[in-house]
Amino acid sequence: MELTGIIVKVTKVNGLETSMQKEWVRFDVLINYLQGEFPKDACIRFNGVKFSALESYTGKTISVKFDITSKYKEDKCMTSLNGFHYKIHS
């Protein structure tokens, strides 16, 4: 899927994979976009340090390609939007 909007906020999330003691990084990007007449927000996750440049693009217009993934965990449905490509518009 693809979405175009304005970056409202970028949050860097670090963690440690306990089974292998391997560090990971994720960037949660909050994007404001128009759907019909009304603005909406979507939080898209980008995994890996290769996406660290996203931290400097707050307020810029972005086009994002992403996948939607859902799973059940502890009788709750969890859905995430996982970005794999982006383009900043000037």
C-alpha positions as CSV (number, residue, x, y, z in Angstrom):
1,M,0.0,0.0,0.0
2,E,1.0,3.6,-0.4
3,L,0.3,6.7,1.6
4,T,1.2,10.4,1.2
5,G,1.1,13.0,4.0
6,I,3.0,15.3,6.4
7,I,5.4,13.9,9.0
8,V,4.1,15.0,12.4
9,K,6.5,13.2,14.7
10,V,9.3,10.6,14.5
11,T,10.1,8.5,17.6
12,K,13.2,6.3,17.8
13,V,12.7,3.1,19.7
14,N,15.6,0.9,20.8
15,G,15.6,-2.6,22.2
16,L,17.5,-5.7,22.9
17,E,16.6,-9.1,21.5
18,T,17.0,-11.2,24.6
19,S,17.5,-14.6,23.0
20,M,20.6,-13.4,21.0
21,Q,21.5,-10.2,22.9
22,K,21.2,-8.3,19.6
23,E,20.3,-4.6,19.6
24,W,17.5,-3.4,17.3
25,V,16.2,0.0,16.4
26,R,12.8,1.1,15.0
27,F,11.5,4.5,13.9
28,D,7.7,5.2,14.5
29,V,6.6,7.9,12.0
30,L,3.3,9.7,12.7
31,I,1.9,10.9,9.3
32,N,-1.1,13.2,8.9
33,Y,-3.0,12.6,5.6
34,L,-6.3,13.4,4.0
35,Q,-9.0,10.7,3.5
36,G,-11.9,12.3,1.8
37,E,-12.6,15.6,3.5
38,F,-11.1,14.8,6.9
39,P,-7.4,14.6,8.0
40,K,-6.3,11.4,9.7
41,D,-3.1,10.1,11.4
42,A,-1.3,6.9,10.8
43,C,1.8,5.6,12.6
44,I,4.1,3.6,10.3
45,R,7.1,1.6,11.6
46,F,10.4,1.5,9.9
47,N,12.8,-1.2,11.2
48,G,16.6,-0.7,11.0
49,V,19.2,2.0,11.3
50,K,19.1,2.6,7.5
51,F,15.9,4.6,8.2
52,S,17.6,7.0,10.7
53,A,17.4,9.9,8.3
54,L,13.6,10.0,9.0
55,E,14.4,11.8,12.3
56,S,15.3,15.0,10.4
57,Y,12.2,15.2,8.2
58,T,9.5,16.4,10.7
59,G,7.1,18.8,8.9
60,K,8.0,17.5,5.4
61,T,5.7,15.7,2.9
62,I,6.4,12.0,2.5
63,S,5.2,9.1,0.4
64,V,5.5,5.8,2.1
65,K,5.1,2.2,0.8
66,F,4.1,-0.2,3.6
67,D,2.6,-3.6,4.5
68,I,-0.2,-4.2,6.9
69,T,0.4,-7.1,9.4
70,S,-2.1,-8.4,12.0
71,K,-1.8,-11.1,14.6
72,Y,-3.6,-12.3,17.7
73,K,-1.7,-12.1,21.0
74,E,-3.3,-12.8,24.3
75,D,-6.8,-12.8,22.7
76,K,-6.2,-9.3,21.3
77,C,-5.8,-8.4,17.6
78,M,-2.7,-6.3,17.0
79,T,-2.2,-4.5,13.6
80,S,0.9,-2.8,12.5
81,L,1.9,-0.7,9.4
82,N,5.4,-1.7,8.4
83,G,7.2,0.7,6.1
84,F,9.8,-0.5,3.6
85,H,10.3,2.5,1.3
86,Y,9.8,6.3,1.5
87,K,10.3,9.4,-0.6
88,I,10.5,12.9,0.7
89,H,8.9,15.6,-1.5
90,S,10.5,19.0,-1.7
